[in-house]
Amino acid sequence: RRDTLGEGWWGMSFTQGFDAVWPKASSVGDTIHMITLNNQSTVNGITNGLEYHRSDDRGDSWSINHLHNFPDFNTSTFKFSELDADAYAIDAYKNYVAFVVGGGWDPVVLYKSDDFGQSGTWTKTLIYEPDSSYGHIDQANALKIVPTLSSDFSIVIAEDGMVHMSSSGFAISWPQGQALPQDQSGDRHYYPLASLGAYYWNEGMGTIDVIQND
């Protein structure tokens, strides 16, 4: 950090007391909003559970630590019971803070607070969930292929508080004739280049029905 915007030397300090890896952060004035994965515990049944932290004094201390009681942040939403590194993005603006998490095999979910990230103020919006009834068959390899969204999210909170998100395409597959795997032990594959294109969403659009893959 540095005290004067655009001028002076950068200072460094260490954040202590976090069981946290792969952080992403956004700041508004002296307030830092940060999300991390906790690789030392299971959060609501999810290995590498995502947690929220907030500093009100530029990182000198943290008034919120390890917050994870987001609505439906459990295995009913993330059925594979594990989150991947960097499968999320965060932004903050005035009293709003929001992050998007998921992608690939998991649903894409927006969590948003309109009260500086305080516990009990977070809401959940389902952006997209992979639909096993949609897609096509790879006859040569006997695989069912379904387009979805990747986890390389970018989100922005506009002046009116609305969240805008973009992501690239992705595709998942599993052996033809089998049900969509519901846990980590399933025979799952992915094709990061099989669903090209950039995809845009905002809160006014509701849940995406299908990812077009023309």
N, C-alpha and C positions, 0 to 999 in steps of 0.2 A: 504494500500500500504506500501511498504518498499523500501528504497533507494538502497540497495545492494541486488542483486539477490541471494536468498537462505540464506541470513544472516540478523541478526538484528531483532528489534522489528517491529511489524506491527502498522502503524499509521492509524487513522480514520478521515475522514472529511465528511461533509454533503453537498450534492448537493442541491442547492436552486433554486427556481424559476421554477420547473418543474411541470406541470400537467401530471404526468407520473406514471404508475404502471406496475408491472411485468417486470422489466428490464432484458435484457440479453446483455452481452457486450463481446468485444474482444479487446485486446490491441496489439499495435506494437510499441515498445519503449515507449516513453512518450505519444503516441497518444492512446486515448480510443475511440472506436466506440461502440455506444450503441443504442439499439432499445427498445422502450417501447410502451405500449398502453396508449392512452389518454382517460380516462374515464370521462372527464369533457366536452367533445365536440364531435361533429360529423365531421368526416374528409371525404370529398368527398362523403357524403351520408352514410358513414360507422360508426356505433356506435362502440366505443372502437377502433378508428382508430389507425393504427400503425405509429409511428414516429421515425425518426433517429436523433441522437445527436452525436457531436464529440467534444472531448477535445484534445487540442494539448499540454497541460502542466500537464498531470497526474491528471486531474480532478479539478485543481484549478479554471479554467474558461472553458467556452464552446463556441467554435467559430461557431458551428452549433447547432441550437436548433429547435426542432419541425418540421424538414423537412419531408414533406409528399407528395411532387409532383412527385411521382414515376409514370412511364408510366402505364396508365390504372389501377391505384390504385383507383378504384371506384366500384359502384354497377354493372357495366357491367361485371366485373371480379368476384367480390365477391357478388353474387346475394342475399344472405341472409342478407346483410347489417349490419353484426355484426361479429367481430372477437373474438375468444375465447382467454382466458389467456394462455400464454406459447405455442401458436400454431405457433412457429417460432424459428429459430436458426440463429446465426450470426457467421461469421469468418472474419478475416482480415489478409492480408499478403502483406508487402511492400506497393505499391500504391493501392492494391485491397481491397475492402470490399464488402461482399455479405451476403444476408440473404435469407432464404427460409421461406415462410409463407403459411398457409392454411391447407389442409388435412380434412379428414372426409367428410362432405357434400360440403366443398369448394374445388376449384381446388388447386393444389400445384404449387406455383409460385416462381421462383428465380428472385430476384432483385440484380443487381451487378453494381458496379462502378469501373472503372479503374483509378480514379483520386481522391482518398482519400475521397470518399463520397460527392464530390461537387455537388451542384444542377445542373441539366442538363446533368450529366454524367451517370445517371442510365439507365440500360437496363432491359427489362423484358423477361424472358423465361418461357413459360408454360411447366411444367414438367408432370402434369397429371390432367385430369378433369374427375370426375365420369361420367360414360356413362350409362344412364338409359336403353339402349337397351341391355346391357350386364348383366349377372347374372342369377339367377334362382328364382323360386317361392317356397316359404315355404307354402305348401298346408295346413298344419295343422293350420297355423295362418293366411292364406290368405294374405301373405306379399310378395312383390317383394324385393329381396335381391341382392345388388350389392357390390362386393368387391372394396375397394379403399385403400388409404394410410392413416395412422394415422398422428397425428401432432407431434410425438416424434422424430423430425428430429435431425440428427447430420450432420454437414457439415464441410468440410475441403477445403481450397484453397491450391492447390499444387504449387510447385516452378514455374511452367509454367503459373500460373494464372488460371488454370482450376478448377472449383468447382466440388467436389465429395460429394454426399449426400447418407445417408442411412435412412431408416424408417421401421417401422413395419407395418403389415397388419391391416386392419380395415374392417368393413362392415356396410353399411347403408341400411335402409329398409323403406317402406311406404306401405299403403294398396294396395293390388293387384287391378289392373284396373284403378287406379288413376294416373294422370300425376305426374311427379317428382315435389315435392313442390318447389316453387320459393321464398318463404319468411319464416320468422320466425314462422308464424301462422300455417304453414302446419303440417299435422299429420306425424311427422318424428320420426324414431327410429334409434338406432345404436347398434351394437354388437361388442364390443372391442376385443373379443376373437374369432370371427367367421372367421377371415382371418389371420391365423397364418403365421409366417415366417418373414424373414428380406429381405428388398428390397434395391437394390443399383442402383444409377443413377449418370451419369456425363454429362457435357455439350456436349460431343461428341455424345451422344446417341439420341438427339432430344426428342420430346414429346413421352411419353409412351402411346401406344394405349390402352392396357387393362392390368389390374392386374390379373395375373394368380392365381387361387385359387384351385389348384389340391389337 
